[in-house]
Amino acid sequence: MTEQPDIICIGAMLWDVIGRAPRAMKAGHDVPGRIAHIPGGVALNVAIALARRGMRPAVLSAVGLEPEGDALVAESARLGVMTAHLIRDPDLPTDCYMAVEDNSGLVAAIADAHSLEAAGERILAPLDNALAGWQGVAVVDGNLTERLLARIAGDPRLAHADLRIVPASPGKAKRLDPLIAAGRGCFYLNRLEAEIIAGRACADAVTAAEAVTAKGARRVIVTDGGERVADAMSGQPTLTATPPAVRIARITGAGDCFLAAHLVAEQQGADRDGALQAATQAAAAHVAGKDLP
């Protein structure tokens, strides 16, 4: 019998190709730096961060059967992620994300998640058998299609799950509208993503988080780079935390690290304020490169 996970992460599992330069970059620049190939995708990034903190996460995603897919599955398993519930399809090449970062953060990125989109609802098949009746935490990645996100919002197989939702990028933030309308789950957004969902500019994380709860979301946590973080919840006071100042070593994956640290803190019994403080500190350590394995 397959071991049951603590948490399921539904969404992108792919290879990250990250180029980092130690100086500022603009369009057309060609500079020396470092290029890394690492396991990535929102769902997998969160799962890896959870595994590092002692949890048993499983990813529900689609991965190809080519050597790149085999290597990704093997490396993910080595990092503590349960991979027994993946869709492995010979017709779907393993997805990839490419980003360029300079000394101030992300310059540009392209996400190729076509295989995840093509797999569609098939990635939810484990909810009919091995993971039937799931009542734990389910992290939902905004890389999923609008159709699948809408399905998840009303899917009876996840009716009792604790949904934790992240949009993956500002360009995909509007995909979350069906989940917001359903009034379920906790949303993890940056300020730009929150502004897109709210439909207006917001001065800070507090304003942004409260604007999204006003649209119907039950709970919203908004980060804002190095500025204060906010946790807004319907009928409850809005809480804040201030990240420590750090020297930037990397940006990609910081939001996923924040989410994982927040989940683990709550699973360990932390209250809202304690979980927010723990997540803020963990994300700062990630940006500073201090949580590298």
C-alpha positions as CSV (number, residue, x, y, z in Angstrom):
1,M,0.0,0.0,0.0
2,T,1.3,3.5,-1.0
3,E,2.2,5.7,2.0
4,Q,-0.3,8.5,2.4
5,P,1.0,12.1,2.1
6,D,0.6,14.9,4.7
7,I,-0.2,17.4,2.0
8,I,-0.9,17.3,-1.8
9,C,0.4,19.9,-4.2
10,I,-1.6,20.1,-7.5
11,G,0.1,21.8,-10.4
12,A,3.4,22.4,-12.2
13,M,6.3,20.0,-11.9
14,L,9.1,20.9,-14.3
15,W,12.8,21.8,-14.8
16,D,13.8,25.3,-13.9
17,V,16.6,26.8,-16.0
18,I,17.8,29.9,-14.1
19,G,20.4,32.3,-15.3
20,R,21.8,34.6,-12.7
21,A,24.1,37.6,-13.3
22,P,25.9,39.6,-10.5
23,R,25.1,43.0,-12.1
24,A,22.1,44.9,-13.4
25,M,20.7,43.9,-16.8
26,K,18.6,45.4,-19.4
27,A,17.1,44.2,-22.7
28,G,19.8,43.0,-25.1
29,H,22.5,42.6,-22.4
30,D,24.9,39.7,-22.8
31,V,26.8,39.2,-19.5
32,P,28.7,36.5,-17.7
33,G,26.9,34.6,-14.9
34,R,25.7,31.2,-13.7
35,I,23.1,28.9,-15.2
36,A,21.4,26.3,-13.0
37,H,19.1,23.4,-13.9
38,I,17.0,22.5,-10.9
39,P,13.6,20.9,-10.2
40,G,10.8,23.6,-10.2
41,G,7.3,24.5,-10.8
42,V,5.1,26.0,-8.1
43,A,3.6,22.7,-7.0
44,L,7.0,21.0,-6.9
45,N,8.8,24.0,-5.3
46,V,6.3,24.0,-2.5
47,A,6.5,20.2,-2.1
48,I,10.3,20.3,-1.9
49,A,10.2,23.1,0.7
50,L,7.7,21.1,2.7
51,A,9.8,18.0,2.6
52,R,12.8,19.9,3.8
53,R,10.7,20.9,6.8
54,G,9.8,17.3,7.6
55,M,6.5,16.9,5.8
56,R,5.5,14.1,3.4
57,P,4.1,16.0,0.3
58,A,2.8,14.4,-2.9
59,V,2.6,16.1,-6.2
60,L,-0.3,15.7,-8.6
61,S,1.1,16.7,-12.0
62,A,2.1,15.5,-15.5
63,V,5.7,14.5,-16.3
64,G,7.0,13.0,-19.6
65,L,8.5,9.6,-20.0
66,E,11.7,10.8,-21.7
67,P,15.1,10.9,-19.9
68,E,14.4,14.5,-18.6
69,G,11.2,13.3,-17.0
70,D,12.8,10.3,-15.4
71,A,15.6,12.5,-14.0
72,L,13.1,15.0,-12.6
73,V,11.1,12.3,-10.9
74,A,14.2,10.7,-9.5
75,E,15.6,14.0,-8.2
76,S,12.2,14.9,-6.7
77,A,12.0,11.6,-4.9
78,R,15.5,12.1,-3.6
79,L,14.4,15.4,-2.1
80,G,11.6,13.8,-0.2
81,V,8.6,14.3,-2.6
82,M,6.1,11.5,-3.2
83,T,5.8,10.9,-6.9
84,A,3.5,7.9,-7.0
85,H,0.5,9.9,-8.1
86,L,2.0,11.5,-11.2
87,I,0.6,11.2,-14.7
88,R,3.5,9.8,-16.9
89,D,2.6,10.2,-20.6
90,P,4.9,9.4,-23.5
91,D,3.1,12.0,-25.6
92,L,3.7,14.9,-23.2
93,P,7.2,16.2,-22.9
94,T,8.4,17.4,-19.5
95,D,7.6,21.1,-19.0
96,C,10.3,23.7,-18.5
97,Y,10.6,27.2,-16.9
98,M,13.4,29.7,-18.0
99,A,14.3,32.8,-16.0
100,V,17.0,35.5,-16.0
101,E,17.8,37.2,-12.7
102,D,20.2,40.0,-12.0
103,N,21.5,41.6,-8.8
104,S,18.1,43.2,-8.1
105,G,15.8,40.3,-8.9
106,L,13.9,38.8,-11.8
107,V,14.5,40.4,-15.3
108,A,12.3,38.1,-17.4
109,A,10.9,34.6,-17.5
110,I,9.1,32.2,-19.8
111,A,7.0,29.3,-18.4
112,D,6.3,26.3,-20.8
113,A,3.6,24.4,-19.0
114,H,1.9,23.0,-22.2
115,S,2.0,19.4,-21.0
116,L,0.4,20.2,-17.7
117,E,-2.4,22.1,-19.5
118,A,-2.8,19.2,-22.0
119,A,-3.1,16.6,-19.2
120,G,-5.9,18.7,-17.7
121,E,-8.3,16.8,-15.3
122,R,-6.3,13.6,-15.6
123,I,-3.9,14.9,-12.9
124,L,-6.8,14.7,-10.4
125,A,-7.4,11.0,-11.0
126,P,-5.7,9.9,-7.7
127,L,-8.6,11.7,-5.9
128,D,-10.8,8.9,-7.2
129,N,-8.7,6.1,-5.7
130,A,-5.5,6.4,-3.6
131,L,-6.4,9.9,-2.3
132,A,-10.2,9.5,-2.3
133,G,-11.9,11.5,0.5
134,W,-9.0,13.9,0.9
135,Q,-9.5,16.2,3.9
136,G,-6.0,17.6,4.4
137,V,-4.2,20.6,2.8
138,A,-4.3,20.8,-1.0
139,V,-2.0,23.4,-2.5
140,V,-3.4,24.6,-5.8
141,D,-1.1,26.1,-8.4
142,G,-2.3,28.8,-10.7
143,N,-0.4,27.2,-13.6
144,L,-3.5,25.0,-14.1
145,T,-5.9,26.1,-16.8
146,E,-8.9,28.3,-16.0
147,R,-11.2,25.3,-16.7
148,L,-9.4,23.0,-14.3
149,L,-9.3,25.7,-11.6
150,A,-13.0,26.3,-12.0
151,R,-13.5,22.5,-11.7
152,I,-11.4,22.4,-8.5
153,A,-13.5,25.2,-7.0
154,G,-16.6,23.0,-7.0
155,D,-15.1,19.5,-7.1
156,P,-16.8,17.3,-4.6
157,R,-13.6,15.2,-4.2
158,L,-12.0,18.3,-2.6
159,A,-15.1,19.5,-0.8
160,H,-13.5,19.0,2.6
161,A,-9.9,19.9,1.7
162,D,-8.1,22.9,3.1
163,L,-7.3,24.7,-0.2
164,R,-4.1,26.9,-0.3
165,I,-4.0,28.8,-3.6
166,V,-1.1,30.5,-5.4
167,P,-1.4,32.2,-8.8
168,A,2.1,31.3,-10.2
169,S,2.5,34.7,-11.8
170,P,0.7,38.0,-12.2
171,G,-0.3,37.0,-15.7
172,K,-2.3,34.1,-14.4
173,A,-3.8,35.8,-11.3
174,K,-7.3,36.3,-12.9
175,R,-7.5,32.5,-13.4
176,L,-8.3,32.3,-9.7
177,D,-11.6,34.2,-9.9
178,P,-13.7,31.0,-9.6
179,L,-12.0,30.0,-6.4
180,I,-12.4,33.5,-5.0
181,A,-16.1,33.4,-5.9
182,A,-16.4,30.1,-4.1
183,G,-15.2,31.7,-0.9
184,R,-12.9,28.9,-0.1
185,G,-9.3,28.5,0.8
186,C,-6.3,30.8,1.6
187,F,-4.7,32.8,-1.2
188,Y,-1.0,33.6,-1.3
189,L,-0.4,36.6,-3.6
190,N,2.2,39.3,-4.2
191,R,0.9,42.8,-4.4
192,L,0.8,43.0,-8.2
193,E,-1.3,39.8,-8.3
194,A,-3.6,41.1,-5.6
195,E,-4.0,44.3,-7.6
196,I,-5.0,42.4,-10.7
197,I,-7.6,40.4,-8.9
198,A,-8.9,43.4,-7.0
199,G,-9.0,45.5,-10.2
200,R,-7.3,48.5,-8.8
201,A,-3.9,49.8,-7.6
202,C,-3.1,49.3,-3.9
203,A,-0.7,51.3,-1.8
204,D,0.7,48.3,0.2
205,A,0.1,44.7,1.1
206,V,-2.5,45.5,3.7
207,T,-4.6,47.5,1.3
208,A,-4.2,44.8,-1.4
209,A,-5.1,41.9,0.9
210,E,-8.2,43.6,2.2
211,A,-9.2,44.5,-1.4
212,V,-9.1,40.8,-2.4
213,T,-11.1,39.7,0.7
214,A,-13.7,42.4,-0.3
215,K,-14.1,40.5,-3.6
216,G,-15.2,37.4,-1.7
217,A,-12.0,35.6,-0.7
218,R,-12.1,34.2,2.8
219,R,-8.4,34.7,3.6
220,V,-5.6,36.4,1.7
221,I,-1.9,36.7,2.4
222,V,0.0,39.3,0.4
223,T,3.8,39.8,0.1
224,D,5.4,42.9,-1.3
225,G,9.1,42.3,-1.9
226,G,11.0,43.7,1.0
227,E,8.1,45.6,2.4
228,R,5.7,44.3,5.1
229,V,3.5,41.3,4.5
230,A,-0.2,41.2,5.3
231,D,-2.7,38.5,6.3
232,A,-6.3,39.5,5.9
233,M,-9.2,37.3,6.9
234,S,-12.9,37.8,6.7
235,G,-14.3,39.0,10.1
236,Q,-10.8,39.1,11.7
237,P,-8.1,41.9,12.1
238,T,-5.5,42.1,9.4
239,L,-2.0,41.1,10.6
240,T,1.4,42.2,9.3
241,A,5.0,41.2,9.4
242,T,8.1,43.0,8.2
243,P,10.8,41.1,6.4
244,P,14.4,41.6,7.5
245,A,16.7,43.3,5.1
246,V,18.9,40.8,3.2
247,R,21.3,40.8,0.2
248,I,19.6,39.2,-2.8
249,A,21.1,35.9,-3.9
250,R,18.0,34.6,-5.8
251,I,14.3,35.4,-6.3
252,T,12.8,32.4,-8.0
253,G,10.9,30.2,-5.5
254,A,10.7,32.7,-2.7
255,G,6.9,32.8,-2.7
256,D,6.8,29.0,-2.7
257,C,9.2,28.9,0.2
258,F,7.0,31.4,2.1
259,L,3.9,29.3,1.5
260,A,5.6,26.1,2.7
261,A,7.0,27.7,5.8
262,H,3.5,29.2,6.6
263,L,1.8,25.8,6.2
264,V,4.3,24.0,8.4
265,A,4.0,26.6,11.1
266,E,0.3,26.2,11.1
267,Q,0.5,22.4,11.1
268,Q,2.7,22.7,14.1
269,G,0.1,24.7,16.0
270,A,1.2,28.3,15.4
271,D,-1.4,31.0,15.5
272,R,-2.0,33.4,12.6
273,D,0.7,35.9,13.8
274,G,3.3,33.2,14.5
275,A,2.8,31.5,11.2
276,L,3.1,34.8,9.3
277,Q,6.3,35.7,11.2
278,A,7.8,32.3,10.5
279,A,7.0,32.4,6.8
280,T,8.4,35.9,6.4
281,Q,11.7,34.9,8.0
282,A,11.9,31.8,5.9
283,A,11.3,33.7,2.6
284,A,14.0,36.2,3.5
285,A,16.4,33.3,4.2
286,H,15.6,31.9,0.8
287,V,16.2,35.2,-1.0
288,A,19.5,35.5,0.8
289,G,20.5,32.0,-0.3
290,K,20.7,30.7,3.3
291,D,18.4,27.8,2.9
292,L,20.2,26.1,0.0
293,P,20.6,22.3,0.6
